[in-house]
Amino acid sequence: DTPGHPGSEKKTFMAREKDCIFCMACENVCPPQCVKIFQKGT
């Protein structure tokens, strides 16, 4: 099953930095070290 393929049950997760609420969904579903989330002030 390939995310992004029209026949796929899995869909790609599109991260938009301005809409980020730090839910960590993008970091949890991406390959290791592909996305790293840093909250400002920490």
N, CA, C and O atoms as a Tripos MOL2 file, in Angstrom:
@<TRIPOS>MOLECULE
protein
  168   167    42     0     0
PROTEIN
NO_CHARGES

@<TRIPOS>ATOM
      1 N           0.8530   -1.1800    0.0000 N.3       1 ASP1
      2 CA          0.0000    0.0000    0.0000 C.3       1 ASP1
      3 C           0.8930    1.2360    0.0000 C.2       1 ASP1
      4 O           1.7240    1.4000    0.8930 O.2       1 ASP1
      5 N           0.7320    2.0780   -0.9650 N.am      2 THR2
      6 CA          1.5960    3.2340   -1.1260 C.3       2 THR2
      7 C           0.8470    4.5380   -0.8830 C.2       2 THR2
      8 O          -0.0870    4.8490   -1.6220 O.2       2 THR2
      9 N           1.2340    5.3180    0.1420 N.am      3 PRO3
     10 CA          0.5880    6.6100    0.3660 C.3       3 PRO3
     11 C           0.7150    7.5090   -0.8610 C.2       3 PRO3
     12 O           1.7720    7.5590   -1.4900 O.2       3 PRO3
     13 N          -0.3330    8.2000   -1.1930 N.am      4 GLY4
     14 CA         -0.3170    9.1000   -2.3310 C.3       4 GLY4
     15 C          -0.8210    8.4720   -3.6150 C.2       4 GLY4
     16 O          -1.2070    9.1840   -4.5420 O.2       4 GLY4
     17 N          -0.8240    7.1430   -3.6850 N.am      5 HIS5
     18 CA         -1.3450    6.4510   -4.8660 C.3       5 HIS5
     19 C          -2.8640    6.5470   -4.8390 C.2       5 HIS5
     20 O          -3.4650    6.3480   -3.7830 O.2       5 HIS5
     21 N          -3.5090    6.8490   -5.9770 N.am      6 PRO6
     22 CA         -4.9670    7.0320   -5.9890 C.3       6 PRO6
     23 C          -5.7690    5.8540   -5.4350 C.2       6 PRO6
     24 O          -6.8450    6.0580   -4.8740 O.2       6 PRO6
     25 N          -5.2700    4.6390   -5.5790 N.am      7 GLY7
     26 CA         -5.9950    3.4680   -5.0900 C.3       7 GLY7
     27 C          -5.6390    3.0750   -3.6680 C.2       7 GLY7
     28 O          -6.1570    2.0860   -3.1490 O.2       7 GLY7
     29 N          -4.7660    3.8330   -3.0370 N.am      8 SER8
     30 CA         -4.2840    3.4980   -1.7020 C.3       8 SER8
     31 C          -5.2710    3.8910   -0.6140 C.2       8 SER8
     32 O          -5.9300    4.9280   -0.7020 O.2       8 SER8
     33 N          -5.3670    3.0540    0.4140 N.am      9 GLU9
     34 CA         -6.1600    3.3870    1.6010 C.3       9 GLU9
     35 C          -5.4130    4.4100    2.4560 C.2       9 GLU9
     36 O          -6.0310    5.2260    3.1410 O.2       9 GLU9
     37 N          -4.0750    4.3610    2.4120 N.am     10 LYS10
     38 CA         -3.2490    5.2910    3.1810 C.3      10 LYS10
     39 C          -3.0860    6.5780    2.3880 C.2      10 LYS10
     40 O          -2.8810    6.5370    1.1750 O.2      10 LYS10
     41 N          -3.1730    7.6950    3.0460 N.am     11 LYS11
     42 CA         -2.9990    8.9890    2.3990 C.3      11 LYS11
     43 C          -1.8140    9.7040    3.0130 C.2      11 LYS11
     44 O          -1.4950    9.5050    4.1850 O.2      11 LYS11
     45 N          -1.1670   10.5330    2.2210 N.am     12 THR12
     46 CA         -0.0300   11.2810    2.7300 C.3      12 THR12
     47 C          -0.4990   12.3370    3.7170 C.2      12 THR12
     48 O          -1.6010   12.8730    3.5930 O.2      12 THR12
     49 N           0.3400   12.6290    4.6890 N.am     13 PHE13
     50 CA          0.0510   13.6460    5.6960 C.3      13 PHE13
     51 C           0.8060   14.9050    5.2950 C.2      13 PHE13
     52 O           2.0350   14.8970    5.2330 O.2      13 PHE13
     53 N           0.0990   15.9620    5.0290 N.am     14 MET14
     54 CA          0.7200   17.2050    4.5920 C.3      14 MET14
     55 C           0.8900   18.1450    5.7820 C.2      14 MET14
     56 O          -0.0920   18.6320    6.3410 O.2      14 MET14
     57 N           2.1260   18.3940    6.1620 N.am     15 ALA15
     58 CA          2.4090   19.2880    7.2840 C.3      15 ALA15
     59 C           2.4790   20.7290    6.7930 C.2      15 ALA15
     60 O           3.1160   21.0220    5.7810 O.2      15 ALA15
     61 N           1.8280   21.6100    7.5090 N.am     16 ARG16
     62 CA          1.8910   23.0480    7.2250 C.3      16 ARG16
     63 C           2.3310   23.7290    8.5060 C.2      16 ARG16
     64 O           1.5950   23.7580    9.4920 O.2      16 ARG16
     65 N           3.5260   24.2710    8.4820 N.am     17 GLU17
     66 CA          4.1240   24.8340    9.6920 C.3      17 GLU17
     67 C           3.2360   25.8780   10.3630 C.2      17 GLU17
     68 O           3.1440   25.8990   11.5900 O.2      17 GLU17
     69 N           2.5820   26.7400    9.5910 N.am     18 LYS18
     70 CA          1.7560   27.7950   10.1910 C.3      18 LYS18
     71 C           0.5330   27.2360   10.9030 C.2      18 LYS18
     72 O          -0.0220   27.9030   11.7760 O.2      18 LYS18
     73 N           0.0980   26.0290   10.5540 N.am     19 ASP19
     74 CA         -1.0680   25.4070   11.1750 C.3      19 ASP19
     75 C          -0.6930   24.4060   12.2710 C.2      19 ASP19
     76 O          -1.5650   23.7560   12.8460 O.2      19 ASP19
     77 N           0.5870   24.2880   12.5520 N.am     20 CYS20
     78 CA          1.0730   23.2830   13.4990 C.3      20 CYS20
     79 C           0.5430   23.5290   14.9130 C.2      20 CYS20
     80 O           0.5820   24.6520   15.4160 O.2      20 CYS20
     81 N           0.0480   22.4620   15.5440 N.am     21 ILE21
     82 CA         -0.4090   22.5260   16.9380 C.3      21 ILE21
     83 C           0.4260   21.5850   17.8120 C.2      21 ILE21
     84 O           0.0510   21.2860   18.9460 O.2      21 ILE21
     85 N           1.5580   21.1240   17.2780 N.am     22 PHE22
     86 CA          2.4910   20.2460   17.9800 C.3      22 PHE22
     87 C           1.8530   18.9330   18.4250 C.2      22 PHE22
     88 O           2.1060   18.4510   19.5290 O.2      22 PHE22
     89 N           1.0170   18.3570   17.5470 N.am     23 CYS23
     90 CA          0.3990   17.0620   17.8590 C.3      23 CYS23
     91 C           1.3780   15.9130   17.6140 C.2      23 CYS23
     92 O           1.1460   14.7920   18.0650 O.2      23 CYS23
     93 N           2.4660   16.1900   16.9060 N.am     24 MET24
     94 CA          3.5370   15.2360   16.6180 C.3      24 MET24
     95 C           3.1520   14.1630   15.5950 C.2      24 MET24
     96 O           3.9190   13.2220   15.3890 O.2      24 MET24
     97 N           1.9930   14.2770   14.9540 N.am     25 ALA25
     98 CA          1.5570   13.2750   13.9800 C.3      25 ALA25
     99 C           2.5580   13.1480   12.8350 C.2      25 ALA25
    100 O           2.8620   12.0310   12.4150 O.2      25 ALA25
    101 N           3.0710   14.2520   12.3250 N.am     26 CYS26
    102 CA          4.0010   14.1920   11.1970 C.3      26 CYS26
    103 C           5.3100   13.5080   11.5990 C.2      26 CYS26
    104 O           5.8630   12.7310   10.8200 O.2      26 CYS26
    105 N           5.8010   13.7820   12.7850 N.am     27 GLU27
    106 CA          7.0390   13.1670   13.2550 C.3      27 GLU27
    107 C           6.8440   11.6710   13.4880 C.2      27 GLU27
    108 O           7.7570   10.8810   13.2510 O.2      27 GLU27
    109 N           5.6610   11.2830   13.9510 N.am     28 ASN28
    110 CA          5.3940    9.8780   14.2390 C.3      28 ASN28
    111 C           5.1960    9.0260   12.9920 C.2      28 ASN28
    112 O           5.4790    7.8280   13.0290 O.2      28 ASN28
    113 N           4.7190    9.6000   11.8870 N.am     29 VAL29
    114 CA          4.4510    8.8020   10.6900 C.3      29 VAL29
    115 C           5.5680    8.8580    9.6580 C.2      29 VAL29
    116 O           5.5940    8.0320    8.7460 O.2      29 VAL29
    117 N           6.4870    9.8040    9.7730 N.am     30 CYS30
    118 CA          7.5760    9.9280    8.8050 C.3      30 CYS30
    119 C           8.7200    8.9800    9.1530 C.2      30 CYS30
    120 O           8.8520    8.5560   10.3020 O.2      30 CYS30
    121 N           9.5530    8.6450    8.1550 N.am     31 PRO31
    122 CA         10.7270    7.8080    8.4360 C.3      31 PRO31
    123 C          11.6070    8.4630    9.5000 C.2      31 PRO31
    124 O          11.6050    9.6870    9.6320 O.2      31 PRO31
    125 N          12.3600    7.6620   10.2630 N.am     32 PRO32
    126 CA         13.2110    8.2000   11.3280 C.3      32 PRO32
    127 C          14.1120    9.3270   10.8310 C.2      32 PRO32
    128 O          14.7260    9.2190    9.7700 O.2      32 PRO32
    129 N          14.1850   10.3840   11.5900 N.am     33 GLN33
    130 CA         15.0260   11.5590   11.3630 C.3      33 GLN33
    131 C          14.6670   12.3310   10.0960 C.2      33 GLN33
    132 O          15.4620   13.1510    9.6360 O.2      33 GLN33
    133 N          13.5000   12.0910    9.5280 N.am     34 CYS34
    134 CA         13.0400   12.8390    8.3550 C.3      34 CYS34
    135 C          12.4240   14.1640    8.7900 C.2      34 CYS34
    136 O          12.6240   15.1900    8.1390 O.2      34 CYS34
    137 N          11.6780   14.1420    9.8860 N.am     35 VAL35
    138 CA         11.0320   15.3320   10.4350 C.3      35 VAL35
    139 C          11.3320   15.3770   11.9230 C.2      35 VAL35
    140 O          11.1950   14.3690   12.6170 O.2      35 VAL35
    141 N          11.7360   16.5270   12.4120 N.am     36 LYS36
    142 CA         11.9800   16.7090   13.8410 C.3      36 LYS36
    143 C          11.2740   17.9750   14.2740 C.2      36 LYS36
    144 O          11.4570   19.0290   13.6650 O.2      36 LYS36
    145 N          10.4650   17.8830   15.3220 N.am     37 ILE37
    146 CA          9.6710   19.0050   15.8000 C.3      37 ILE37
    147 C          10.3550   19.6460   17.0010 C.2      37 ILE37
    148 O          10.7260   18.9580   17.9530 O.2      37 ILE37
    149 N          10.5200   20.9650   16.9540 N.am     38 PHE38
    150 CA         11.0620   21.7330   18.0650 C.3      38 PHE38
    151 C          10.0720   22.8310   18.3910 C.2      38 PHE38
    152 O           9.7250   23.6280   17.5200 O.2      38 PHE38
    153 N           9.6070   22.8860   19.6400 N.am     39 GLN39
    154 CA          8.7230   23.9660   20.0620 C.3      39 GLN39
    155 C           9.5780   25.1640   20.4450 C.2      39 GLN39
    156 O          10.6410   25.0100   21.0460 O.2      39 GLN39
    157 N           9.1140   26.3480   20.0970 N.am     40 LYS40
    158 CA          9.8510   27.5640   20.4400 C.3      40 LYS40
    159 C           9.9700   27.6870   21.9520 C.2      40 LYS40
    160 O           9.0170   27.4270   22.6870 O.2      40 LYS40
    161 N          11.1630   28.0910   22.4080 N.am     41 GLY41
    162 CA         11.3830   28.3130   23.8270 C.3      41 GLY41
    163 C          11.7620   27.0730   24.6100 C.2      41 GLY41
    164 O          11.8870   27.1330   25.8330 O.2      41 GLY41
    165 N          11.9490   25.9410   23.9280 N.am     42 THR42
    166 CA         12.3630   24.7240   24.6490 C.3      42 THR42
    167 C          13.7030   24.2520   24.1710 C.2      42 THR42
    168 O          14.2130   23.2440   24.6610 O.2      42 THR42
@<TRIPOS>BOND
     1     1     2 1
     2     2     3 1
     3     3     4 2
     4     3     5 am
     5     5     6 1
     6     6     7 1
     7     7     8 2
     8     7     9 am
     9     9    10 1
    10    10    11 1
    11    11    12 2
    12    11    13 am
    13    13    14 1
    14    14    15 1
    15    15    16 2
    16    15    17 am
    17    17    18 1
    18    18    19 1
    19    19    20 2
    20    19    21 am
    21    21    22 1
    22    22    23 1
    23    23    24 2
    24    23    25 am
    25    25    26 1
    26    26    27 1
    27    27    28 2
    28    27    29 am
    29    29    30 1
    30    30    31 1
    31    31    32 2
    32    31    33 am
    33    33    34 1
    34    34    35 1
    35    35    36 2
    36    35    37 am
    37    37    38 1
    38    38    39 1
    39    39    40 2
    40    39    41 am
    41    41    42 1
    42    42    43 1
    43    43    44 2
    44    43    45 am
    45    45    46 1
    46    46    47 1
    47    47    48 2
    48    47    49 am
    49    49    50 1
    50    50    51 1
    51    51    52 2
    52    51    53 am
    53    53    54 1
    54    54    55 1
    55    55    56 2
    56    55    57 am
    57    57    58 1
    58    58    59 1
    59    59    60 2
    60    59    61 am
    61    61    62 1
    62    62    63 1
    63    63    64 2
    64    63    65 am
    65    65    66 1
    66    66    67 1
    67    67    68 2
    68    67    69 am
    69    69    70 1
    70    70    71 1
    71    71    72 2
    72    71    73 am
    73    73    74 1
    74    74    75 1
    75    75    76 2
    76    75    77 am
    77    77    78 1
    78    78    79 1
    79    79    80 2
    80    79    81 am
    81    81    82 1
    82    82    83 1
    83    83    84 2
    84    83    85 am
    85    85    86 1
    86    86    87 1
    87    87    88 2
    88    87    89 am
    89    89    90 1
    90    90    91 1
    91    91    92 2
    92    91    93 am
    93    93    94 1
    94    94    95 1
    95    95    96 2
    96    95    97 am
    97    97    98 1
    98    98    99 1
    99    99   100 2
   100    99   101 am
   101   101   102 1
   102   102   103 1
   103   103   104 2
   104   103   105 am
   105   105   106 1
   106   106   107 1
   107   107   108 2
   108   107   109 am
   109   109   110 1
   110   110   111 1
   111   111   112 2
   112   111   113 am
   113   113   114 1
   114   114   115 1
   115   115   116 2
   116   115   117 am
   117   117   118 1
   118   118   119 1
   119   119   120 2
   120   119   121 am
   121   121   122 1
   122   122   123 1
   123   123   124 2
   124   123   125 am
   125   125   126 1
   126   126   127 1
   127   127   128 2
   128   127   129 am
   129   129   130 1
   130   130   131 1
   131   131   132 2
   132   131   133 am
   133   133   134 1
   134   134   135 1
   135   135   136 2
   136   135   137 am
   137   137   138 1
   138   138   139 1
   139   139   140 2
   140   139   141 am
   141   141   142 1
   142   142   143 1
   143   143   144 2
   144   143   145 am
   145   145   146 1
   146   146   147 1
   147   147   148 2
   148   147   149 am
   149   149   150 1
   150   150   151 1
   151   151   152 2
   152   151   153 am
   153   153   154 1
   154   154   155 1
   155   155   156 2
   156   155   157 am
   157   157   158 1
   158   158   159 1
   159   159   160 2
   160   159   161 am
   161   161   162 1
   162   162   163 1
   163   163   164 2
   164   163   165 am
   165   165   166 1
   166   166   167 1
   167   167   168 2
@<TRIPOS>SUBSTRUCTURE
     1 ASP1         2 RESIDUE 1 A ASP
     2 THR2         6 RESIDUE 1 A THR
     3 PRO3        10 RESIDUE 1 A PRO
     4 GLY4        14 RESIDUE 1 A GLY
     5 HIS5        18 RESIDUE 1 A HIS
     6 PRO6        22 RESIDUE 1 A PRO
     7 GLY7        26 RESIDUE 1 A GLY
     8 SER8        30 RESIDUE 1 A SER
     9 GLU9        34 RESIDUE 1 A GLU
    10 LYS10       38 RESIDUE 1 A LYS
    11 LYS11       42 RESIDUE 1 A LYS
    12 THR12       46 RESIDUE 1 A THR
    13 PHE13       50 RESIDUE 1 A PHE
    14 MET14       54 RESIDUE 1 A MET
    15 ALA15       58 RESIDUE 1 A ALA
    16 ARG16       62 RESIDUE 1 A ARG
    17 GLU17       66 RESIDUE 1 A GLU
    18 LYS18       70 RESIDUE 1 A LYS
    19 ASP19       74 RESIDUE 1 A ASP
    20 CYS20       78 RESIDUE 1 A CYS
    21 ILE21       82 RESIDUE 1 A ILE
    22 PHE22       86 RESIDUE 1 A PHE
    23 CYS23       90 RESIDUE 1 A CYS
    24 MET24       94 RESIDUE 1 A MET
    25 ALA25       98 RESIDUE 1 A ALA
    26 CYS26      102 RESIDUE 1 A CYS
    27 GLU27      106 RESIDUE 1 A GLU
    28 ASN28      110 RESIDUE 1 A ASN
    29 VAL29      114 RESIDUE 1 A VAL
    30 CYS30      118 RESIDUE 1 A CYS
    31 PRO31      122 RESIDUE 1 A PRO
    32 PRO32      126 RESIDUE 1 A PRO
    33 GLN33      130 RESIDUE 1 A GLN
    34 CYS34      134 RESIDUE 1 A CYS
    35 VAL35      138 RESIDUE 1 A VAL
    36 LYS36      142 RESIDUE 1 A LYS
    37 ILE37      146 RESIDUE 1 A ILE
    38 PHE38      150 RESIDUE 1 A PHE
    39 GLN39      154 RESIDUE 1 A GLN
    40 LYS40      158 RESIDUE 1 A LYS
    41 GLY41      162 RESIDUE 1 A GLY
    42 THR42      166 RESIDUE 1 A THR
